[in-house]
Amino acid sequence: MTFPMVILLFSGKRKSGKDYICGKLQSILGNEKSTIIRISEPLKGIYAKYHNLDLKELLSDGPYKEIYRSEMIKWSEEERNKNLGIFCKAACDSAPITQIWIVSDIRRKTDIEWFKNTYGDLVKTIKITANIQIREKRGLVFTEGVDDAPSECDLDDFNQWDLIISNNNSEESEEALNTVLDFLNKAI
């Protein structure tokens, strides 16, 4: 099996700008060199199939996903209790091998553990932060059972990040991208 040269695991709270930063990074690096992997895709795919839901809408950032988010989280926890790496493995198994994998939605210590156990030193962890007021301006509405669940809070006490970047405005977004690119150049 061929592996990428580096695997960047991105984490951050809802509306911190993970998808934005990962998308911009991937557009800079290009499709031939990098791939965005979303652990949530196989999770949502399996959930949609079991519950006869619209997968395209579940994958969007719209209101449809919010209707099912709480139940989907409960279901995914049950699945993870059976097999901790089920969604990580499914996401990687379907990903093309490129030099750089950008995993945009690491949410749990067990996600990081699975990647490190599977890919070792290729794995680099990056936390994206944004102030609560900024996240609220981006559309965050605190939802009990979601924002206080392990899917949002399990990494709150994790302190072994390779890189922590702030993403509160467009200037910080640019700085964050440059920091990640510098970090990536040193990692390869």
C-alpha positions as a Markdown table, in Angstrom:
| # | Residue | x | y | z |
|---|---|---|---|---|
| 1 | Met | 0.0 | 0.0 | 0.0 |
| 2 | Thr | 1.3 | 3.5 | -0.9 |
| 3 | Phe | 0.9 | 6.3 | 1.6 |
| 4 | Pro | 0.9 | 10.0 | 1.2 |
| 5 | Met | 4.1 | 11.9 | 2.3 |
| 6 | Val | 2.2 | 13.8 | 5.0 |
| 7 | Ile | -1.3 | 13.7 | 6.6 |
| 8 | Leu | -2.5 | 16.9 | 8.1 |
| 9 | Leu | -5.3 | 16.4 | 10.7 |
| 10 | Phe | -7.3 | 19.6 | 11.2 |
| 11 | Ser | -9.5 | 20.1 | 14.2 |
| 12 | Gly | -11.6 | 23.0 | 15.5 |
| 13 | Lys | -15.0 | 23.9 | 16.9 |
| 14 | Arg | -18.0 | 24.4 | 14.7 |
| 15 | Lys | -17.7 | 27.6 | 12.6 |
| 16 | Ser | -14.0 | 28.0 | 13.3 |
| 17 | Gly | -13.3 | 27.9 | 9.6 |
| 18 | Lys | -11.8 | 24.4 | 9.2 |
| 19 | Asp | -13.5 | 23.8 | 5.9 |
| 20 | Tyr | -12.5 | 27.2 | 4.6 |
| 21 | Ile | -8.8 | 26.9 | 5.6 |
| 22 | Cys | -8.7 | 23.3 | 4.3 |
| 23 | Gly | -10.3 | 24.3 | 1.0 |
| 24 | Lys | -8.0 | 27.3 | 0.5 |
| 25 | Leu | -5.0 | 25.1 | 1.3 |
| 26 | Gln | -6.0 | 22.4 | -1.1 |
| 27 | Ser | -6.6 | 25.0 | -3.9 |
| 28 | Ile | -3.1 | 26.3 | -3.3 |
| 29 | Leu | -1.5 | 22.9 | -3.3 |
| 30 | Gly | -3.6 | 21.6 | -6.2 |
| 31 | Asn | -5.6 | 18.4 | -6.8 |
| 32 | Glu | -2.7 | 16.4 | -8.1 |
| 33 | Lys | -0.7 | 17.0 | -4.9 |
| 34 | Ser | -3.4 | 17.0 | -2.3 |
| 35 | Thr | -6.7 | 15.5 | -1.3 |
| 36 | Ile | -9.2 | 16.7 | 1.3 |
| 37 | Ile | -10.6 | 13.8 | 3.4 |
| 38 | Arg | -13.7 | 14.2 | 5.5 |
| 39 | Ile | -14.4 | 11.6 | 8.1 |
| 40 | Ser | -17.9 | 12.9 | 8.2 |
| 41 | Glu | -18.6 | 11.8 | 4.6 |
| 42 | Pro | -18.6 | 8.0 | 5.2 |
| 43 | Leu | -20.4 | 8.6 | 8.6 |
| 44 | Lys | -23.1 | 10.7 | 6.9 |
| 45 | Gly | -23.2 | 8.2 | 3.9 |
| 46 | Ile | -23.9 | 5.3 | 6.2 |
| 47 | Tyr | -26.4 | 7.3 | 8.3 |
| 48 | Ala | -28.3 | 8.5 | 5.3 |
| 49 | Lys | -28.5 | 5.0 | 3.8 |
| 50 | Tyr | -29.8 | 3.5 | 7.1 |
| 51 | His | -32.3 | 6.3 | 7.6 |
| 52 | Asn | -33.3 | 6.9 | 4.0 |
| 53 | Leu | -32.1 | 10.6 | 4.0 |
| 54 | Asp | -30.7 | 12.9 | 1.3 |
| 55 | Leu | -26.9 | 12.5 | 1.5 |
| 56 | Lys | -26.2 | 15.6 | -0.5 |
| 57 | Glu | -28.1 | 17.7 | 2.0 |
| 58 | Leu | -26.5 | 16.0 | 5.0 |
| 59 | Leu | -23.1 | 16.8 | 3.5 |
| 60 | Ser | -24.0 | 20.5 | 3.1 |
| 61 | Asp | -23.7 | 23.2 | 5.7 |
| 62 | Gly | -27.4 | 24.0 | 5.6 |
| 63 | Pro | -30.4 | 23.5 | 7.9 |
| 64 | Tyr | -31.2 | 19.9 | 6.7 |
| 65 | Lys | -28.0 | 18.6 | 8.4 |
| 66 | Glu | -28.9 | 20.5 | 11.6 |
| 67 | Ile | -32.3 | 18.7 | 11.8 |
| 68 | Tyr | -30.5 | 15.3 | 12.1 |
| 69 | Arg | -27.2 | 16.4 | 13.7 |
| 70 | Ser | -28.1 | 15.3 | 17.3 |
| 71 | Glu | -29.4 | 11.9 | 16.4 |
| 72 | Met | -26.5 | 11.3 | 13.9 |
| 73 | Ile | -24.1 | 12.1 | 16.7 |
| 74 | Lys | -25.7 | 9.6 | 19.0 |
| 75 | Trp | -25.7 | 6.9 | 16.3 |
| 76 | Ser | -22.1 | 7.6 | 15.4 |
| 77 | Glu | -21.1 | 7.3 | 19.0 |
| 78 | Glu | -22.7 | 3.8 | 19.1 |
| 79 | Glu | -20.9 | 2.8 | 16.0 |
| 80 | Arg | -17.5 | 4.1 | 17.3 |
| 81 | Asn | -18.1 | 2.1 | 20.5 |
| 82 | Lys | -18.2 | -1.0 | 18.3 |
| 83 | Asn | -15.2 | 0.0 | 16.2 |
| 84 | Leu | -13.2 | 3.2 | 17.1 |
| 85 | Gly | -11.7 | 3.6 | 13.6 |
| 86 | Ile | -14.7 | 2.8 | 11.5 |
| 87 | Phe | -15.2 | 6.2 | 9.9 |
| 88 | Cys | -11.5 | 7.1 | 9.7 |
| 89 | Lys | -10.7 | 3.9 | 7.9 |
| 90 | Ala | -13.7 | 4.2 | 5.6 |
| 91 | Ala | -12.7 | 7.8 | 4.7 |
| 92 | Cys | -9.0 | 6.8 | 4.0 |
| 93 | Asp | -10.0 | 3.7 | 2.0 |
| 94 | Ser | -11.9 | 5.8 | -0.5 |
| 95 | Ala | -9.3 | 8.6 | -0.7 |
| 96 | Pro | -6.9 | 8.8 | -3.7 |
| 97 | Ile | -3.2 | 8.6 | -2.8 |
| 98 | Thr | -1.7 | 12.1 | -3.2 |
| 99 | Gln | 1.4 | 13.6 | -1.6 |
| 100 | Ile | -0.7 | 15.4 | 1.0 |
| 101 | Trp | -3.9 | 14.3 | 2.8 |
| 102 | Ile | -5.8 | 17.1 | 4.4 |
| 103 | Val | -8.2 | 15.6 | 6.9 |
| 104 | Ser | -10.6 | 18.5 | 7.6 |
| 105 | Asp | -12.7 | 17.2 | 10.5 |
| 106 | Ile | -10.8 | 15.5 | 13.3 |
| 107 | Arg | -13.1 | 15.5 | 16.4 |
| 108 | Arg | -11.9 | 13.0 | 18.9 |
| 109 | Lys | -8.7 | 11.7 | 20.5 |
| 110 | Thr | -9.5 | 8.3 | 19.1 |
| 111 | Asp | -9.4 | 9.8 | 15.6 |
| 112 | Ile | -5.9 | 11.1 | 16.2 |
| 113 | Glu | -4.9 | 7.8 | 17.8 |
| 114 | Trp | -6.2 | 5.8 | 14.8 |
| 115 | Phe | -4.3 | 8.0 | 12.3 |
| 116 | Lys | -1.1 | 7.9 | 14.4 |
| 117 | Asn | -1.4 | 4.1 | 14.9 |
| 118 | Thr | -2.0 | 3.6 | 11.2 |
| 119 | Tyr | 0.3 | 6.2 | 9.6 |
| 120 | Gly | 2.8 | 7.0 | 12.3 |
| 121 | Asp | 5.1 | 10.0 | 11.8 |
| 122 | Leu | 3.3 | 11.0 | 8.6 |
| 123 | Val | 0.6 | 12.5 | 10.8 |
| 124 | Lys | 0.7 | 16.2 | 11.8 |
| 125 | Thr | -2.1 | 17.7 | 14.0 |
| 126 | Ile | -3.4 | 21.3 | 13.5 |
| 127 | Lys | -6.0 | 23.0 | 15.7 |
| 128 | Ile | -7.9 | 26.0 | 14.3 |
| 129 | Thr | -9.3 | 28.4 | 16.8 |
| 130 | Ala | -11.8 | 31.3 | 16.5 |
| 131 | Asn | -13.4 | 33.4 | 19.2 |
| 132 | Ile | -17.0 | 32.5 | 20.1 |
| 133 | Gln | -18.3 | 35.9 | 18.9 |
| 134 | Ile | -16.7 | 35.3 | 15.5 |
| 135 | Arg | -18.2 | 31.8 | 15.3 |
| 136 | Glu | -21.6 | 33.2 | 16.2 |
| 137 | Lys | -21.3 | 35.8 | 13.4 |
| 138 | Arg | -20.5 | 32.9 | 11.1 |
| 139 | Gly | -23.8 | 31.3 | 12.1 |
| 140 | Leu | -23.1 | 29.2 | 15.2 |
| 141 | Val | -26.1 | 28.8 | 17.4 |
| 142 | Phe | -25.2 | 26.8 | 20.5 |
| 143 | Thr | -27.2 | 23.6 | 20.4 |
| 144 | Glu | -27.4 | 21.4 | 23.5 |
| 145 | Gly | -26.5 | 17.8 | 22.8 |
| 146 | Val | -24.3 | 19.0 | 19.9 |
| 147 | Asp | -22.0 | 21.7 | 21.1 |
| 148 | Asp | -21.5 | 20.0 | 24.5 |
| 149 | Ala | -21.1 | 16.5 | 23.0 |
| 150 | Pro | -17.9 | 14.5 | 22.5 |
| 151 | Ser | -18.1 | 15.4 | 18.7 |
| 152 | Glu | -17.3 | 19.0 | 19.7 |
| 153 | Cys | -15.6 | 18.7 | 23.1 |
| 154 | Asp | -13.4 | 15.5 | 23.2 |
| 155 | Leu | -10.3 | 17.4 | 22.1 |
| 156 | Asp | -10.8 | 20.4 | 24.5 |
| 157 | Asp | -8.1 | 19.0 | 26.8 |
| 158 | Phe | -5.9 | 17.6 | 24.1 |
| 159 | Asn | -2.6 | 19.5 | 24.2 |
| 160 | Gln | -0.3 | 17.7 | 21.8 |
| 161 | Trp | -0.9 | 19.8 | 18.7 |
| 162 | Asp | 1.9 | 20.3 | 16.2 |
| 163 | Leu | 0.4 | 23.6 | 15.2 |
| 164 | Ile | -2.4 | 25.9 | 16.6 |
| 165 | Ile | -3.7 | 28.7 | 14.4 |
| 166 | Ser | -6.2 | 31.5 | 14.9 |
| 167 | Asn | -8.9 | 32.2 | 12.3 |
| 168 | Asn | -10.9 | 35.2 | 13.4 |
| 169 | Asn | -10.8 | 37.3 | 10.3 |
| 170 | Ser | -9.4 | 37.4 | 6.7 |
| 171 | Glu | -6.0 | 38.6 | 7.8 |
| 172 | Glu | -5.7 | 35.8 | 10.3 |
| 173 | Ser | -6.9 | 33.4 | 7.6 |
| 174 | Glu | -4.1 | 34.5 | 5.3 |
| 175 | Glu | -1.6 | 34.2 | 8.1 |
| 176 | Ala | -2.9 | 30.8 | 9.0 |
| 177 | Leu | -2.6 | 29.6 | 5.4 |
| 178 | Asn | 1.0 | 30.8 | 5.3 |
| 179 | Thr | 1.8 | 29.2 | 8.6 |
| 180 | Val | 0.4 | 25.9 | 7.5 |
| 181 | Leu | 2.3 | 26.1 | 4.2 |
| 182 | Asp | 5.6 | 26.9 | 6.0 |
| 183 | Phe | 4.9 | 24.0 | 8.4 |
| 184 | Leu | 4.1 | 21.7 | 5.5 |
| 185 | Asn | 7.3 | 22.6 | 3.7 |
| 186 | Lys | 9.3 | 21.6 | 6.8 |
| 187 | Ala | 7.2 | 18.3 | 7.2 |
| 188 | Ile | 7.8 | 17.0 | 3.7 |
